[in-house]
Amino acid sequence: MRLPELPGDQSLHVLLEGYGWMPNLRRSTGVDVVRTRVMGQRAVGLCGPDAARFFYDEKHVERHAAIPSPVLSTLFGHGAVHTLDREAHRRRKSIFLSLVTPDSVASLVQCVAAAWEDVVVGWQPGRSVVLFDEASRAITAGVRRWAGLPVETHEVGDLAADLVAMVDGFATAGPRHWRARSARDRREAWLGSVIQDVRDGKAEAPPGSALETVARHRDVDGELLDPRTAAVELLNVIRPTVAVCWFVAYAGHALHTWPQFRRPLQAGGEFAVAFAHELRRFYPFAPFVGGRAVRDLTWQGHEIPEGALVLLDLYGQNHDSRWWADPYRFDPDRFVGREIDMWHLVPQGAGDPQTGHRCPGEAFTVAILAELSTRLAHLDYRVPDQDSTISLSRIPARPRSGFVLVPVGRAAQRAADPLVAGAD
């Protein structure tokens, strides 16, 4: 069956409607499959766990040449693992999978937790702080230590700003986009030089660190990555880790909106992980992912022509009542005692990160978010009047204010807290 194509190009609607664009299209047509045009190209939008399985099957959809150049120039980097398919993708992705081990995750969380405490201790009672900004600097300080990057303490703020800019400007035009491009150019050049120095013996990389792993990686052709591509992939380790600051700001928003979760969150453990999963389901992050049809396809009787863009609606799936009871209710308990299905919860993509295109760093995201959300729940602060609205037309979305807190009492006085005392 050939669905009628919606008239006109939808690119402007994507910019104006953001996360609501594809759910709105599906709602208006009354079907889960929509045919349209985006950036002048034929596009087919899909949604749901079965659609996700279809989308991530390499016999149906490939990522090669599907990611727009502006996104590569800001978010992922040209030549990144996201642009590869099949064996080339699996070989390059082995960089990331080798770094995401239980011991490595624990080490990263420890580094970030220690950096978070260093940041929090510096908060002055009665003086407001922006949670988004503070979290970005803390996570950057933690991940640079974990990754073995040669970054001095006074350089952390600038590095954090560049890593945030790459994420913040990938899906927009204007100043945010150009800041993202400049930040990527600057950091690719810097890390490319660092990697070359490691290879030349002019600099040391801690054994087993992300820096050493990327510098020594050999691709499917048996060759080392050129320094610039190696820099791209090293950024693809640290950039999405720092992007957890978006969810930390959401954690502040959630605890203020639903304070009944503060006490159970303080206990950490299983509830903290459930809280992290619900943050990732409920709040907007990635709107959709895209690939290209490798041949003429049929999905549930609907034709998808070869070469068409295939878009999988992530935000819509995470808020669909067919898969989530009362989907617009924030409820971490929905994940307590529940095994996470790789095809149902899709905040950053679906499927098995070991074999497909799903982000391999999700274990980092969940562990860091659970840890920092728990620590945030233990802090004594008040929330002043502010504009903390979250616009679904802005990609990536975030609380407009960054979520402002005013500390009450000195954080240093909490040293007896076992949660804090055991941080290092």
Rosetta blueprint (number, residue, H / E / L):
1 M L
2 R L
3 L L
4 P L
5 E E
6 L E
7 P E
8 G E
9 D E
10 Q L
11 S H
12 L H
13 H H
14 V H
15 L H
16 L H
17 E H
18 G H
19 Y H
20 G H
21 W H
22 M H
23 P H
24 N H
25 L H
26 R H
27 R H
28 S H
29 T H
30 G L
31 V L
32 D L
33 V L
34 V E
35 R E
36 T E
37 R E
38 V E
39 M L
40 G L
41 Q E
42 R E
43 A E
44 V E
45 G E
46 L E
47 C L
48 G L
49 P H
50 D H
51 A H
52 A H
53 R H
54 F H
55 F H
56 Y L
57 D L
58 E L
59 K L
60 H L
61 V E
62 E E
63 R L
64 H L
65 A L
66 A L
67 I L
68 P L
69 S H
70 P H
71 V H
72 L H
73 S H
74 T H
75 L H
76 F H
77 G L
78 H L
79 G L
80 A L
81 V H
82 H H
83 T H
84 L L
85 D L
86 R H
87 E H
88 A H
89 H H
90 R H
91 R H
92 R H
93 K H
94 S H
95 I H
96 F H
97 L H
98 S H
99 L H
100 V L
101 T L
102 P H
103 D H
104 S H
105 V H
106 A H
107 S H
108 L H
109 V H
110 Q H
111 C H
112 V H
113 A H
114 A H
115 A H
116 W H
117 E H
118 D H
119 V H
120 V H
121 V H
122 G L
123 W L
124 Q L
125 P L
126 G L
127 R L
128 S L
129 V E
130 V E
131 L H
132 F H
133 D H
134 E H
135 A H
136 S H
137 R H
138 A H
139 I H
140 T H
141 A H
142 G H
143 V H
144 R H
145 R H
146 W H
147 A H
148 G L
149 L L
150 P L
151 V L
152 E L
153 T H
154 H H
155 E H
156 V H
157 G H
158 D H
159 L H
160 A H
161 A H
162 D H
163 L H
164 V H
165 A H
166 M H
167 V H
168 D H
169 G L
170 F L
171 A L
172 T L
173 A L
174 G L
175 P H
176 R H
177 H H
178 W H
179 R H
180 A H
181 R H
182 S H
183 A H
184 R H
185 D H
186 R H
187 R H
188 E H
189 A H
190 W H
191 L H
192 G H
193 S H
194 V H
195 I H
196 Q H
197 D H
198 V H
199 R H
200 D H
201 G L
202 K L
203 A L
204 E L
205 A L
206 P L
207 P L
208 G L
209 S L
210 A H
211 L H
212 E H
213 T H
214 V H
215 A H
216 R H
217 H L
218 R E
219 D L
220 V L
221 D L
222 G L
223 E L
224 L E
225 L L
226 D L
227 P H
228 R H
229 T H
230 A H
231 A H
232 V H
233 E H
234 L H
235 L H
236 N H
237 V H
238 I H
239 R H
240 P H
241 T H
242 V H
243 A L
244 V H
245 C H
246 W H
247 F H
248 V H
249 A H
250 Y H
251 A H
252 G H
253 H H
254 A H
255 L H
256 H H
257 T H
258 W L
259 P H
260 Q H
261 F H
262 R H
263 R H
264 P H
265 L H
266 Q H
267 A L
268 G L
269 G H
270 E H
271 F H
272 A H
273 V H
274 A H
275 F H
276 A H
277 H H
278 E H
279 L H
280 R H
281 R H
282 F H
283 Y L
284 P L
285 F L
286 A L
287 P L
288 F E
289 V E
290 G E
291 G E
292 R E
293 A E
294 V L
295 R L
296 D L
297 L E
298 T E
299 W E
300 Q L
301 G L
302 H E
303 E E
304 I E
305 P L
306 E L
307 G L
308 A L
309 L E
310 V E
311 L E
312 L E
313 D E
314 L H
315 Y H
316 G H
317 Q H
318 N L
319 H L
320 D L
321 S L
322 R L
323 W L
324 W L
325 A L
326 D L
327 P L
328 Y L
329 R L
330 F L
331 D L
332 P H
333 D H
334 R H
335 F H
336 V L
337 G L
338 R L
339 E L
340 I L
341 D L
342 M L
343 W L
344 H L
345 L L
346 V L
347 P L
348 Q L
349 G L
350 A L
351 G L
352 D L
353 P L
354 Q L
355 T L
356 G L
357 H L
358 R L
359 C L
360 P L
361 G L
362 E H
363 A H
364 F H
365 T H
366 V H
367 A H
368 I H
369 L H
370 A H
371 E H
372 L H
373 S H
374 T H
375 R H
376 L H
377 A H
378 H H
379 L L
380 D L
381 Y E
382 R E
383 V L
384 P L
385 D L
386 Q L
387 D L
388 S L
389 T L
390 I E
391 S L
392 L L
393 S L
394 R L
395 I L
396 P L
397 A L
398 R L
399 P E
400 R L
401 S L
402 G L
403 F L
404 V E
405 L E
406 V E
407 P E
408 V L
409 G L
410 R L
411 A H
412 A H
413 Q H
414 R H
415 A L
416 A L
417 D L
418 P H
419 L H
420 V H
421 A H
422 G L
423 A L
424 D L
